[in-house]
Amino acid sequence: MWRTTAGGHVRAAASGEPITGFRAGRMLEEGEPWRFTGALIIDDPQKPDDVSSDTTRKFINNRWQNTFKSRLADESVPVIVIMQRLHVDDFVAHLLETSGEEWHVLKLPVWIDDECAQVHPKAVMIPHDLSSGPLWEKKHDAAQIGILRLHAQEFASQYMQDPVVSGGNLFKAEWLNEYDDLPRLKWRAIYVDTAQKTKERNDYSVFEHWGAGYDGRAYLIDLARGRFEAPELEATALAFWAKAKGLSAADYGHLRNMVVEDKVSGTGLIQTLSRKAIPVTALQREKDKYTRALDAVPSVAAGLVSVPKSAPWRPVFDAEYASFPDGTHDDQIDPFIDAVVEMCGGGTAAEILALAFAD
């Protein structure tokens, strides 16, 4: 306990210790305008060594309702939680999913793409103006982040702040192959998933450029992701198509088409691109995303999918891939599934494994 000569005081205790007999802030007098009277600060309530224990994790999570919250002198006293993500059911997840309050969430992943604060749907977005790349390059530059990615689970949670189930969720990190240089390809295509809305809490629109190898494998060549209004969506599609056309057809196969889901903003994009003589295939998805993902699992598990060893979009892609279907976003998975199923086939696991080891 610290007290100041001006009447201020701070009480500090470990997250598992008693904090009864002390309140954060004070109750305002009737008619008194709101002003800051104190705060409850919860700093790192869970540690990496403890969070894997269901008993320890639930004990801390339950303290919000049965202890921490009752220490507020008034409901208007602010609460600040500072921690790294450690588990799909850690303290932050517990607050966002079950506490009922509306939280302002500032999410700081080690690698950012086009936004710094990616938040839970119940949270309020905090504006930012950070650009793509390492969050703090002096501490972790792109090369060092590439090394951190080798430890997929720790990277997804402690570094990207998007934890995954131990061992991965549906797709495992170790299933993906990596390439330094593209091999000769038979043909290529662009697969697109468009978002329904462009507000901060909604998913992204994604363009993925894929190639079908002579070895029976699918190669992810390039990726673009963002929240685009209609004019930006069209401009991005045209630029992405032009960039893909720049690859030699003799070495990397003919660029066949752009596959776009015929739904919401995708329908408008299909019409616009068709008028500009770009070959577009309208895709009708009849299954839910998880069921379609199961069709791609055998091919991915057999090692038939390769991604570039070094690409600026890899950290965000890897985090979303490893966290599906429990991650905050899954927009990159839709075109991933479409490409893998079309290029590797939808056969049984035994048939796909036979193909994978044929050479």
C-alpha positions in Angstrom: 0.0 0.0 0.0 1.3 3.5 -0.9 -0.2 6.8 0.2 0.6 10.3 -0.9 0.5 13.5 1.0 -2.2 14.7 -1.4 -4.5 11.9 -0.2 -4.0 9.5 -3.1 -3.3 5.8 -2.5 -2.4 2.6 -4.4 -2.9 -0.9 -3.3 -1.1 -3.7 -5.2 -1.5 -7.4 -4.8 -0.8 -10.5 -6.8 -3.7 -11.6 -9.0 -4.5 -14.6 -6.7 -4.2 -12.8 -3.4 -7.1 -11.3 -1.4 -8.0 -7.7 -2.2 -11.0 -7.3 0.1 -11.3 -4.3 2.3 -10.2 -1.9 -0.4 -12.0 -0.2 -3.3 -10.8 1.3 -6.6 -11.9 4.9 -6.9 -14.6 6.5 -4.8 -18.4 6.9 -5.2 -19.3 10.4 -6.4 -21.6 12.6 -4.4 -25.2 13.0 -5.7 -25.1 15.8 -8.4 -21.3 15.8 -8.5 -20.2 15.7 -12.2 -18.2 12.7 -13.2 -14.4 12.9 -12.8 -11.6 10.5 -12.5 -11.4 9.1 -8.9 -9.2 6.1 -9.5 -9.0 2.9 -11.6 -8.6 -0.8 -11.3 -5.6 -2.0 -13.2 -5.2 -5.7 -13.9 -1.7 -6.4 -15.2 -0.7 -9.9 -16.5 -3.2 -11.9 -14.3 -2.1 -15.1 -16.1 1.4 -16.4 -16.9 2.5 -18.6 -19.8 3.5 -21.4 -17.3 0.0 -21.4 -15.6 -2.4 -20.8 -18.5 -2.3 -24.4 -19.8 -3.8 -25.5 -16.4 -7.6 -25.5 -16.6 -7.8 -25.2 -12.9 -5.5 -22.2 -12.6 -7.0 -20.5 -15.7 -10.6 -20.8 -14.5 -9.6 -19.6 -11.0 -8.3 -16.3 -12.4 -11.1 -16.0 -14.9 -13.7 -16.4 -12.2 -12.1 -13.8 -10.1 -13.5 -11.1 -12.4 -17.1 -11.7 -11.4 -16.6 -12.8 -7.8 -13.8 -10.5 -6.7 -12.3 -7.9 -9.1 -15.5 -6.4 -10.2 -16.9 -6.0 -6.7 -13.8 -3.9 -5.8 -15.1 -0.9 -7.9 -16.5 1.9 -5.7 -18.8 2.8 -8.6 -19.7 1.3 -11.9 -18.1 4.3 -13.7 -14.6 3.6 -12.3 -12.6 2.4 -15.3 -10.9 -0.9 -15.5 -7.6 -1.4 -17.5 -6.4 -4.9 -18.4 -2.9 -5.3 -19.7 -1.7 -8.7 -20.9 -0.5 -10.8 -23.8 -2.8 -13.4 -25.2 -1.9 -16.9 -24.0 -4.9 -19.2 -24.6 -8.2 -19.4 -26.4 -9.8 -19.2 -23.0 -7.5 -16.8 -21.2 -8.6 -13.7 -19.1 -9.1 -11.5 -22.2 -11.3 -14.1 -23.9 -13.3 -14.5 -20.8 -14.0 -10.8 -20.5 -14.9 -10.4 -24.2 -17.1 -13.5 -24.3 -18.9 -13.7 -21.0 -18.6 -10.6 -18.9 -21.3 -8.6 -20.6 -19.3 -5.3 -20.6 -18.3 -3.3 -23.7 -14.5 -3.2 -23.8 -12.2 -0.9 -25.8 -9.5 -3.3 -27.2 -6.1 -2.2 -28.4 -4.5 -5.3 -30.0 -0.8 -5.0 -30.8 0.5 -7.9 -32.9 4.2 -8.1 -33.6 3.4 -7.9 -37.3 0.6 -5.6 -38.6 -1.0 -5.5 -42.0 -3.3 -2.6 -42.6 -4.6 -2.2 -39.0 -3.2 -2.2 -35.5 -6.3 -2.8 -33.6 -8.1 -6.0 -34.7 -10.8 -6.5 -32.2 -13.5 -8.9 -31.0 -16.9 -8.1 -32.5 -18.2 -6.9 -29.1 -15.3 -4.4 -28.6 -15.0 -0.8 -29.7 -12.3 0.0 -32.3 -9.5 2.3 -31.2 -8.3 4.3 -34.2 -4.7 4.1 -35.4 -2.4 5.3 -38.2 0.2 2.5 -38.3 1.3 1.1 -41.6 2.1 -2.5 -42.7 5.1 -4.2 -41.3 6.8 -5.0 -37.9 5.1 -3.2 -35.0 8.5 -2.4 -33.3 11.3 -3.0 -35.8 14.1 -2.2 -33.4 12.9 -5.1 -31.3 11.7 -7.6 -33.9 12.6 -6.9 -37.6 11.1 -8.9 -40.5 13.9 -11.5 -40.4 13.5 -12.1 -36.6 9.8 -12.4 -37.0 10.4 -15.1 -39.6 12.3 -17.1 -36.9 9.5 -16.5 -34.4 7.0 -18.0 -36.8 8.7 -21.4 -36.5 7.1 -21.8 -33.1 3.5 -21.6 -34.5 1.5 -21.8 -31.3 3.6 -19.3 -29.3 3.8 -17.0 -32.3 0.0 -17.0 -32.8 -0.8 -16.2 -29.2 2.0 -14.2 -27.5 3.2 -12.4 -30.7 0.1 -12.1 -32.9 -2.3 -11.9 -30.0 -4.6 -14.5 -31.7 -4.2 -17.7 -29.7 -4.9 -21.1 -31.2 -5.9 -24.5 -29.7 -2.8 -26.4 -28.6 -1.4 -28.2 -31.7 -3.4 -26.0 -34.0 -7.1 -26.0 -34.9 -8.3 -27.7 -38.1 -5.2 -27.0 -40.1 -1.8 -27.7 -38.6 1.2 -25.4 -39.2 3.5 -28.3 -40.1 1.3 -29.3 -43.0 2.3 -26.3 -45.1 5.4 -26.7 -47.4 7.5 -23.7 -48.2 9.3 -22.8 -51.4 12.1 -20.3 -52.3 11.5 -20.3 -56.1 8.3 -21.3 -58.0 8.6 -24.5 -60.0 7.1 -24.8 -63.5 3.3 -24.6 -63.3 0.6 -26.0 -65.5 -1.9 -23.2 -65.0 -2.8 -20.4 -62.6 -6.0 -18.7 -61.2 -7.0 -16.0 -58.8 -9.5 -16.8 -56.0 -11.4 -14.0 -54.4 -13.5 -13.7 -51.2 -15.3 -10.3 -50.8 -16.5 -9.0 -47.5 -20.1 -8.1 -47.0 -19.3 -4.7 -45.3 -16.2 -2.5 -44.9 -16.7 -1.4 -41.3 -13.8 -2.1 -39.0 -15.4 -5.1 -37.3 -16.2 -6.9 -40.5 -14.0 -9.3 -42.4 -11.7 -8.4 -45.2 -11.8 -8.9 -49.0 -9.0 -11.2 -50.1 -7.4 -11.9 -53.5 -5.1 -15.0 -53.7 -3.0 -15.9 -56.8 -2.5 -19.7 -57.0 -0.6 -22.0 -59.4 -1.1 -25.7 -60.2 2.2 -27.5 -60.3 3.2 -30.4 -62.5 3.9 -32.3 -59.3 0.3 -32.2 -58.3 0.8 -29.5 -55.7 -0.9 -26.1 -55.3 1.3 -23.1 -54.9 0.1 -19.9 -53.2 2.0 -17.2 -55.2 0.6 -13.8 -53.9 -2.1 -12.4 -51.7 -3.8 -9.0 -51.2 -6.1 -8.3 -48.3 -8.0 -5.2 -47.2 -11.3 -3.5 -46.5 -12.3 -2.0 -49.8 -15.3 0.1 -50.9 -16.7 -0.8 -54.3 -14.3 1.5 -56.4 -11.3 0.3 -54.4 -12.4 -3.3 -54.7 -12.5 -3.0 -58.5 -9.2 -1.2 -58.7 -7.5 -3.8 -56.5 -8.9 -6.6 -58.6 -7.6 -5.0 -61.8 -4.2 -4.3 -60.4 -3.9 -7.8 -58.9 -4.9 -9.4 -62.3 -2.3 -7.2 -64.1 0.4 -8.2 -61.7 -0.4 -11.9 -62.1 -0.4 -11.6 -65.9 3.1 -10.3 -65.6 4.4 -13.8 -64.8 5.7 -15.7 -67.9 3.0 -18.1 -69.2 5.8 -20.3 -70.7 7.3 -20.9 -67.3 4.3 -20.6 -65.0 1.3 -21.5 -67.0 -1.6 -19.6 -68.4 -3.6 -17.4 -66.1 -7.0 -18.9 -66.5 -9.5 -16.9 -64.6 -10.6 -15.0 -61.5 -12.9 -17.0 -59.3 -15.3 -14.8 -57.3 -18.1 -15.8 -54.9 -21.4 -14.6 -56.5 -22.7 -12.9 -53.3 -23.1 -9.3 -52.1 -20.2 -7.2 -53.2 -18.8 -10.2 -55.2 -21.8 -10.0 -57.6 -21.0 -6.4 -58.5 -17.3 -7.2 -59.0 -18.2 -10.1 -61.3 -20.3 -7.8 -63.5 -17.7 -5.1 -63.5 -14.8 -7.3 -64.4 -16.8 -9.1 -67.1 -17.4 -5.8 -68.8 -13.6 -5.3 -68.9 -13.0 -8.6 -70.7 -11.4 -10.3 -67.7 -12.4 -14.0 -67.5 -14.5 -14.3 -64.3 -16.0 -17.4 -62.9 -19.0 -16.9 -60.5 -18.7 -19.3 -57.6 -21.8 -20.6 -55.8 -20.9 -21.9 -52.3 -23.5 -24.3 -51.0 -21.7 -25.7 -48.0 -20.7 -23.8 -44.8 -17.0 -22.8 -44.5 -16.1 -25.5 -42.0 -17.6 -28.3 -44.1 -15.8 -27.0 -47.2 -12.5 -26.8 -45.2 -12.8 -30.5 -44.4 -12.7 -31.2 -48.1 -9.3 -29.5 -48.2 -7.8 -31.1 -45.1 -6.6 -34.3 -46.8 -4.7 -32.4 -49.5 -3.1 -30.0 -47.0 -2.2 -32.8 -44.6 -0.6 -34.7 -47.4 1.8 -31.8 -48.0 0.3 -30.8 -51.4 0.1 -27.1 -50.5 3.2 -24.8 -50.7 3.5 -21.1 -49.7 6.4 -18.7 -50.3 9.1 -18.9 -47.6 9.3 -15.2 -47.4 6.3 -12.8 -48.1 5.2 -9.7 -46.3 1.7 -11.2 -45.8 2.9 -14.5 -44.3 2.6 -13.6 -40.6 -1.1 -12.6 -40.8 -1.9 -15.5 -43.1 -0.1 -18.0 -40.9 -2.0 -16.8 -37.8 -5.4 -17.0 -39.5 -4.6 -20.4 -41.0 -3.5 -21.9 -37.7 -6.5 -20.4 -35.7 -9.3 -21.5 -38.1 -12.1 -22.0 -37.2 -11.8 -20.2 -33.9 -9.8 -17.1 -35.0 -11.1 -13.5 -35.1 -11.0 -13.5 -39.0 -11.2 -16.3 -41.5 -11.4 -14.4 -44.8 -8.2 -15.8 -46.2 -9.4 -19.4 -45.7 -12.3 -19.2 -48.2 -10.1 -18.7 -51.3 -7.5 -21.0 -49.8 -10.1 -23.8 -49.7 -11.3 -23.0 -53.2 -7.8 -23.2 -54.7 -6.7 -26.3 -52.8 -9.9 -28.3 -53.7 -9.8 -27.3 -57.4 -6.0 -27.8 -57.9 -5.5 -30.9 -55.7 -8.9 -32.5 -56.1 -11.4 -33.6 -53.5 -10.5 -37.3 -53.3 -10.2 -39.4 -50.2 -7.3 -39.1 -47.9 -5.8 -42.3 -49.1 -6.0 -41.2 -52.8 -4.4 -37.9 -52.0 -1.6 -39.4 -49.9 -0.8 -41.8 -52.8 -0.5 -38.8 -55.1 1.7 -36.9 -52.7 4.2 -39.8 -52.5 4.0 -40.9 -56.1 7.3 -39.1 -56.9 
